[in-house]
């Protein structure tokens, strides 16, 4: 069904109208980030802390609450609030820095993304603003005092009685475009409490400071031009008009300042302007009249002050447009209502018809968060290392510090980020999952995002894809080829036509990445691959970024299996591309042979290592000692499941493809003079409908599933745990030099500081890896059909096909967020207020990961990048759609 939003997307894609130029591209946090860190020691959190954010101009990107900007972040809109009690304006969410939180960095405000369209023609969120003073000091002090065994101290606990008495404001912010260059912003503040309460609403407009870093740029001006109105001109954006009205009847007060650092306050040096970035805060909160200018500046706020009665609302309406045409108040109402209706229409056209109302709600909010996490990203490493003209030069130590060997990296783009506060920067394997969910609603943008890290100024000349901002050179699972293949299929499913050019471009870049893995991550040239981070943080016995305390080397089952999976993804892509360009068949043998070499190391082992342990019937990492001996680290973790991802099922009806593959496999066997003991890629058995090649065959699949589907091991009520619950009563302990290295089952937050302590792979459920498990099981199900059945759960008399297993798992995963038969959402845990309050119960937090026993949400609370994959699970639940 054609919709108004689809028409806008088509116009944006064909260049008819720039519908994507403006959007919700402003991060909730820019302080404490790598880009803003010009210190000698690389302590980004300390160099630019939260208390500097209101007074210090950012260098690379800006932040704000419920923000809006153009795709180069030239000018920004955002909402500031003041309840008359806070010590500062609420201009951005607050959270503790990495070293301040007992489990790493953690945001403390509550807000929820409720809607967004791919062109951002409509977007909305709800922010929960307490009527009492925001407890900044209490949150900081209490979190610092708590240890790793304690829960994080959250805002609900700090203001429990205030929440229970509903003494807060619901602040709904909605944006609606009246054209590509014309937007209305409606701020609706509702008093949920029992008493009248004061509120000051300050819609702000400001230029991102670029002039301080570029001497050729002039500081732009925003000037008052009437009651509640201002205008500005910019060389790129032209003329713009800003107008504000409110339901309280009073004309908003306009005040201005400069988006310049308050050097006097922060560094005891002279200011470069008469007013500074914090001028509006100082004027309203501290009553300093001279802190603002009444007529002009590079930052503006309209101040709307009112006392709101219980249950009543205050509305403030902002228009920011390229035209000064006067619109009556009801015009904004009509635009907002029409765009909301079009959003309803668009998401009805997307959702699978058999979804319940609550499932549709979850899916839509997943998409909303995914779209709100599209952020402006700007970072040029060489310029960052060198410093800027007319600015103090960075210390010399920086030239050997973080990312110094990525000086080619220079990216300025809108990028899908994991979380707009806790992770306001891209992470490579996160981004892959973002793209798959995005492909359901905006495949063109999804395709562009798959390729954004493959550009010549992002992908390293030696082929590595940058991992994440804190360490571009770290090793992330190589899932971009998988993402490209998924996005291609989803786009083809929706349009009926496969984008050959996109797939070919992604294939070439992914091949370069594979060559980097083959050349750089297999140090002994025997098909055993590894890396430090590899995405799963603290899952191992040792910090894999550091030398082993035992000496020797760690042979990693997940690193090797990820490489095997990458090779199979490239083979899948080559098979598809060969349908249009037969020359790609020449690559079949390349990937088949590489797959066999890696599979041989993974399954059979080499002269020093065997990942498969015949005693445990499971895969494990292995330490290769300096004396030539080896030891299996008998930890039962999701690392052992990664080999399942290295398999593809090809319909036997594709006779030409299967014929070529069989020929390649026969040539392989002949060349290496295979015996019966050699690893085979071709699976035996099956129902005859598919040819399957992979590294795990039926016997090992059975062993793995016995643990995977056991509730006392991996199977939780809401998905597959990252570590077997077996280790709750049987911790794995490795003794070396008088030190015990312990891996035990930790279903919630991490109790160690390995990799910062802000995530945990020793028990919780992580939705992306579970998503891959669902796909892998469906792949085996296509090959095995009804010929293979397993108890589900393990030990039960109920034997089912793998398709049923995959479908049950998909439903368990969506049950993390969707209400159960008792009306409860697992993500809320035991918080009865969140579970039952009518103003909270349908606002879904998309957490980074989930408690391995209860399903309670943990980690980053707005990880609607990869947790948005729940939308895909809902869309294709019960289907064997995903080909591998």
Secondary structure, DSSP 8 states (H G I E B T S, - for coil): ---HHHHHHHHHHHTSS-TTSEES--BS--TT-STT---SS--HHHHT-HHHHTTS--SS--B-SS-EEETT-SEEEEEEEE-SSSSS-B-S--EE-TTTSTTS-EE--EEEEEEE-TT-SEEEEEEEEESS---HHHHHHHHHH--TTS----HHHHTHHHHHTT-EEEEEEEEEEEETTEEEEEEEEEE-SSS-EEEEEEEEEEE---TTT-TTS----EEEEETTEEEEEETTTEEEEEEEEETT-S--EEEEE-S---HHHHHSS--SSSS-TTHHHHHHHH--GGGSBSSEESEEEEEEEEEE-TT-EEEEEEEEES------HHHHHHHHHHHHHHHHHHHHHHS-TT--HHHHHHHHHHHHHHHHTEEEEEEEHHHHHH--TTS----GGGGGSTTTT-TT-EEEEEEE-SBTTTB-S-BHHHHHHHHHHHTTT-HHHHHHHHHHTTSTTTS-TTS----BTT-TTS-----HHHHHHHHHHHHHHHHSS--HHHHHHHHHHHHHHHHHHHHHS-TTSSS----S-TT-TT-SSS-TTS--TTSSEEE-HHHHHHHHHHHHHHHHHHHHHHTT-GGGGHHHHHHHHHHHHHHIIIII--SS--SEETTTTEE--EEE-TTS-EEE----BGGGGGGGGSEEEEETT-HHHHHHHHHHHHHHHHHTT--TTS--SB---S-SSEEEEES--HHHHHHHHHHHT-TTTTEETTEEBSB-THHHHS-EEEEETTEEEEE--BSSS-SS-GGGGS---SB-B-HHHHHHHHHHHHHHHHHHGGG-EEESSTTSS-EEEHHHHHHHHHHHHHTTTS--TTS--GGGTT-HHHHH-TTTTT---B-SEE-TTT--EES-TB-TTTTTHHHHHHHHTT------
